């Protein structure tokens, strides 16, 4: 199964006579910003590329250059970019790769599948071998840019999101640099591969460095991998504080017949980038790298800020639907009405328990008897009649 083409309808002109007036034009999505994360203010205008290796150890290497004065950077951060299932060549993501390189990064694209029959259990190990080979090649050439291995990041889409997370967790024990920034998009599926392929063995994500910054991102119209593994990546990266990671939902949006579709293939840029790339995937990725490597642009990457959520503005003047951002610091919401109490909290993973107590004593908490219902990205319990005065808390899975 190969990745579907992204189902983005660019829309045609909406025609119709209105009291004898000329035709009206369809709305247009926001263009790429001129500067900032996701923007077109590039430091370099040349993308050099080469390919080495064979089979599941093949890799592409992309480095920045320039036709102007100054030449390439002496050193550059390194981004390992992991493809989706059976998306074996960088063309699927080339616009994003070029964007990263022109901003000054070295990009390594490991091809961890020979074809669709390659076993998922080998994806991470083969990727680590290929990335090590690429770093060795850079060092052996001795030309600029050299790899700044203190600034190493992993970005992955679909099964590449699982591979990126596993490589980031286990790579340092196998000769790779510590991953400082990890971005996993529409990740999956870890348990859906039937015989003869087996399952994808997602690594122990508690091995991730506590200093890593993490974004786990889904599209609201992803009907292929859905959200289970993306939530697992967020939840199982227990060594990373909640302040340093976000779970993010990119929303589809339409205006005057023109649609931005946050489907499974939306991070792929084979059909050309659009506002979802510029204001979601590219913006978040750029800002995450800047925050991890230089301590800048964090407000665009993390924290549920207006800058992070902003998605640009349609030509009609209406803002594109904002990102939804969760980091588990949102409190349990309690709304009391005349006849009922509603308790509402973000849905990030199954297993959280709502408990109540008549006091704050440590031994008086008991599970609330009603099960929550899911409404969008939240879980909710509505109690009637009104309960007596009580305290409520959420207890995470497996906590004492």
C-alpha positions in Angstrom: 0.0 0.0 0.0 1.6 3.3 -1.0 0.7 6.7 0.3 -2.3 8.3 -1.4 -1.9 11.6 -3.2 -3.0 14.4 -0.9 -6.7 15.2 -1.5 -6.4 18.9 -1.7 -8.8 20.5 -4.1 -7.4 23.8 -5.3 -10.8 24.7 -6.6 -11.9 26.4 -9.8 -13.4 29.9 -10.3 -16.8 30.1 -8.9 -18.8 31.5 -11.7 -22.2 33.1 -11.8 -24.0 36.2 -12.8 -24.9 38.5 -10.0 -27.2 41.3 -11.2 -25.2 41.4 -14.5 -21.8 41.7 -12.7 -18.6 39.9 -13.7 -17.6 36.5 -12.4 -16.4 36.2 -8.8 -13.2 34.5 -7.9 -12.8 31.6 -5.5 -11.1 32.2 -2.2 -7.4 31.5 -2.0 -5.5 30.0 1.0 -2.8 32.1 2.7 0.5 32.1 0.8 3.8 31.1 2.4 4.9 33.8 4.9 7.8 35.9 3.8 9.7 35.3 7.0 9.7 33.4 10.3 9.2 29.7 10.9 7.7 28.2 7.7 8.6 31.3 5.7 10.5 31.9 2.5 13.4 33.9 3.8 16.1 31.4 2.9 19.8 31.8 3.8 20.8 29.5 0.9 19.6 29.0 -2.7 21.2 25.8 -3.7 20.3 22.2 -2.6 23.0 19.7 -3.3 22.1 16.0 -3.3 23.7 12.6 -3.7 22.6 9.1 -3.1 24.6 6.2 -1.7 24.0 2.6 -0.6 21.6 0.0 -1.8 18.4 -1.6 -0.7 17.3 -0.8 2.9 20.7 0.8 3.6 20.3 3.4 0.8 20.2 7.0 1.8 20.0 10.5 0.2 22.1 13.3 1.5 21.1 16.9 0.9 23.3 19.9 1.8 22.9 23.7 1.5 24.9 25.8 -0.9 24.7 29.2 -2.6 25.3 31.0 -5.9 26.1 34.2 -4.0 29.1 35.1 -1.9 30.1 33.4 1.2 29.6 29.8 0.1 28.0 27.0 2.2 28.0 27.1 6.0 31.1 25.7 7.7 28.8 23.6 9.9 25.1 22.7 9.8 22.6 21.0 11.9 21.4 17.5 10.8 17.8 16.5 10.2 17.1 12.8 9.6 13.9 12.6 7.6 11.9 9.4 7.6 9.5 8.5 4.8 6.0 6.9 5.0 5.2 3.3 4.1 6.4 2.5 0.6 7.1 6.2 -0.1 10.7 5.1 -0.9 12.1 8.2 -2.6 12.5 11.7 -1.4 10.5 13.2 -4.2 7.4 12.6 -2.1 8.7 15.2 0.5 11.1 17.1 -1.7 9.5 20.6 -1.2 9.8 20.2 2.6 13.4 18.8 2.3 14.4 21.7 0.1 12.9 24.1 2.6 14.9 22.7 5.5 18.1 22.7 3.4 17.7 26.2 2.2 17.3 27.3 5.8 20.7 25.8 6.5 20.2 22.2 7.5 21.8 19.0 6.3 19.1 16.4 5.6 19.6 12.7 5.6 16.8 10.6 4.0 17.3 6.9 4.8 15.4 4.5 2.7 14.5 1.8 5.2 12.4 -0.3 2.9 13.4 -2.2 -0.2 9.8 -2.5 -1.1 6.4 -3.1 0.6 7.6 -6.5 1.8 10.4 -5.3 4.0 9.8 -6.2 7.6 8.9 -3.3 9.9 11.1 -4.8 12.7 14.2 -3.8 10.6 13.2 -0.2 9.8 14.8 1.5 12.8 18.0 -0.6 12.8 18.5 -0.1 9.0 17.9 3.6 9.4 20.5 3.9 12.1 23.0 2.1 9.9 22.3 4.4 7.0 22.5 7.6 9.1 25.8 6.6 10.6 27.1 5.9 7.0 25.9 9.4 5.9 27.6 11.1 8.8 30.8 9.2 8.2 30.7 10.3 4.5 30.3 13.9 5.5 33.3 13.7 7.8 35.4 11.8 5.3 34.8 14.4 2.6 36.1 17.1 4.8 34.3 19.8 2.9 31.7 22.3 4.1 29.2 22.0 5.5 30.4 19.6 8.2 27.7 18.0 10.4 27.1 19.7 13.7 26.1 16.5 15.6 25.3 18.5 18.7 22.3 19.8 16.7 20.6 16.6 15.5 16.8 16.1 14.8 14.4 13.5 13.6 11.3 14.2 11.5 9.1 11.3 10.3 5.7 10.8 8.6 3.4 7.8 8.9 5.4 4.6 9.6 8.3 7.1 9.4 6.9 8.8 12.5 7.3 5.5 14.4 10.7 5.0 12.9 11.8 8.5 13.8 10.7 8.0 17.4 12.5 4.6 17.7 15.7 5.9 16.1 15.7 9.0 18.5 15.2 6.7 21.5 17.7 3.9 20.6 20.2 5.7 18.2 22.5 7.2 20.8 23.2 3.7 22.1 24.2 2.7 18.6 26.5 5.5 17.6 24.1 8.3 16.6 24.0 11.8 18.1 21.4 12.6 20.8 18.2 13.7 19.1 17.4 17.2 20.3 14.2 17.7 18.4 11.7 15.0 17.4 8.6 15.6 15.2 6.3 12.7 14.4 3.4 13.3 11.9 0.4 11.0 11.3 2.3 8.2 12.9 1.3 4.5 12.6 0.6 1.7 12.5 2.5 -0.1 15.2 0.1 -3.1 15.6 -1.9 -3.2 12.3 0.6 -5.2 10.1 -0.7 -8.7 9.8 1.3 -11.8 8.7 3.7 -12.1 7.0 5.0 -8.6 8.0 4.4 -8.6 11.7 4.1 -5.5 13.9 6.3 -2.4 14.1 8.2 -2.8 17.5 8.0 0.8 18.8 11.0 1.3 21.0 11.0 2.1 24.7 10.4 5.9 24.4 11.4 6.5 28.0 15.0 6.3 26.6 14.5 9.6 24.9 16.8 12.3 26.3 15.0 14.5 28.9 16.3 17.5 26.9 14.5 16.5 23.7 11.7 18.7 22.4 8.8 16.7 21.0 5.8 17.3 18.7 3.4 14.5 17.9 1.1 15.7 15.1 -2.1 14.3 13.5 -4.5 15.5 10.9 -8.2 15.5 11.7 -9.0 13.8 8.5 -6.5 11.0 8.7 -8.5 7.9 8.0 -5.5 5.6 7.5 -3.5 5.6 10.8 -6.0 7.7 12.9 -4.4 8.8 16.2 -3.5 5.9 18.4 0.2 5.7 17.7 0.6 9.5 17.7 -0.9 9.6 21.2 1.4 6.7 22.2 4.4 8.7 21.2 3.3 11.6 23.3 2.3 9.5 26.2 5.2 7.0 26.3 7.9 9.6 26.1 7.9 9.7 29.9 11.4 11.2 30.2 10.3 14.4 28.4 8.4 16.9 30.6 5.0 18.0 29.4 6.3 21.5 29.1 8.7 20.3 26.3 6.2 18.3 24.2 2.8 18.9 22.6 0.2 16.7 20.9 -1.2 18.7 18.0 -4.2 18.4 15.7 -4.1 20.0 12.3 -7.7 20.7 11.1 -9.1 20.6 7.6 -10.8 23.8 6.4 -12.8 25.0 3.4 -13.7 28.4 2.1 -15.9 29.1 -1.0 -15.4 25.6 -2.3 -11.6 25.5 -1.8 -10.4 22.8 0.7 -7.3 22.3 2.8 -7.5 18.6 3.7 -5.6 17.5 6.8 -5.6 13.9 5.6 -3.0 11.2 6.1 -0.9 12.3 3.1 -1.0 16.0 3.8 2.6 16.3 5.1 3.7 14.8 1.8 4.5 17.6 -0.7 4.6 15.6 -4.0 1.7 17.7 -5.4 3.1 21.0 -4.0 3.0 22.6 -0.6 0.0 24.6 0.7 -1.1 26.5 3.8 -1.1 23.3 5.9 2.6 22.9 5.2 3.6 26.5 5.6 1.6 27.2 8.8 1.5 23.8 10.4 4.1 21.2 9.4 6.9 23.5 8.2 6.3 26.2 10.8 6.2 23.7 13.6 9.2 21.9 12.4 11.3 25.1 11.8 10.4 26.4 15.2 11.1 23.1 17.0 14.6 23.0 15.5 15.2 26.7 16.4 13.9 26.1 20.0 16.0 23.0 20.4 19.2 24.2 18.8 19.3 28.0 19.5 16.6 28.7 22.1 14.6 30.8 19.7 11.1 30.6 18.2 9.8 28.4 21.0 6.5 30.3 21.0 5.9 29.0 17.5 6.7 25.4 18.5 5.4 24.7 22.0 3.1 26.0 24.7 -0.4 26.4 23.0 0.4 30.0 22.2 -1.5 32.1 19.6 1.7 32.1 17.4 1.8 28.3 17.5 -1.9 27.8 16.7 -2.2 30.5 14.0 -2.8 29.1 10.5 -2.9 32.2 8.3 -5.9 33.9 6.7 -8.0 33.1 3.7 -8.2 35.8 1.0 -11.8 36.3 2.1 -10.4 37.6 5.4 -11.4 34.6 7.6 -8.6 32.9 9.6 -7.9 29.3 8.7 -8.9 27.0 11.5 -6.3 27.1 14.2 -4.3 24.1 15.4 -5.5 22.3 18.5 -2.7 21.9 21.0 -2.6 19.6 24.1 0.2 19.3 26.6 -1.7 17.9 29.6 -1.3 21.1 31.6 -4.9 22.0 30.8 -6.9 21.6 34.0 -9.9 19.5 34.6 -12.9 21.7 33.7 -15.9 21.6 36.0 -19.1 23.4 35.1 -22.0 23.5 37.5 -25.5 24.2 36.2 -28.8 24.3 38.1 -29.4 20.6 37.7 -26.1 19.0 36.6 -22.4 19.1 36.8 -20.2 18.6 33.7 -16.6 17.4 34.1 -14.4 17.7 31.0 -10.7 17.1 30.2 -8.5 16.6 27.1 -8.4 13.2 25.6 -4.8 12.1 25.1 -4.8 8.5 25.9 -7.1 5.8 27.3 -6.7 4.8 30.9 -7.0 8.0 32.9 -9.3 7.6 35.9 -11.6 10.3 37.2 -11.6 10.1 41.0 -13.6 12.0 43.7 -13.3 12.5 47.4 -15.2 14.4 50.1 -11.8 15.7 51.3 -8.2 16.1 50.2 -7.0 13.3 52.4 -4.7 10.8 50.7 -6.8 7.8 51.5 -10.3 9.0 50.5 -10.2 9.0 46.7 -12.4 6.6 44.8 -13.1 6.1 41.1 -16.1 8.0 39.8 -18.7 5.3 38.9 -19.8 6.8 35.5 -17.6 6.2 32.4 -16.7 9.3 30.3 -18.0 9.9 26.8 -15.8 11.3 24.1 -16.8 14.5 22.4 -14.3 15.6 19.8 -10.9 15.8 21.5 -12.3 15.8 25.0 -13.7 13.3 27.5 -16.8 14.4 29.4 -19.0 13.2 32.3 -22.3 14.9 33.1 -23.7 14.0 36.5 -27.3 14.3 37.5 -28.6 14.9 40.1 -26.1 17.2 41.6 -23.5 15.3 43.7 -22.7 16.4 47.2 -19.7 18.7 47.7 -16.7 16.8 46.5 -13.2 17.2 45.1 -12.2 15.7 41.7 -8.9 14.7 40.2 -7.5 12.8 37.2 -5.2 9.9 37.9 -2.9 8.8 35.1 -2.6 5.1 34.1 -0.5 2.9 36.3 0.3 5.6 38.8 0.2 4.6 42.5 
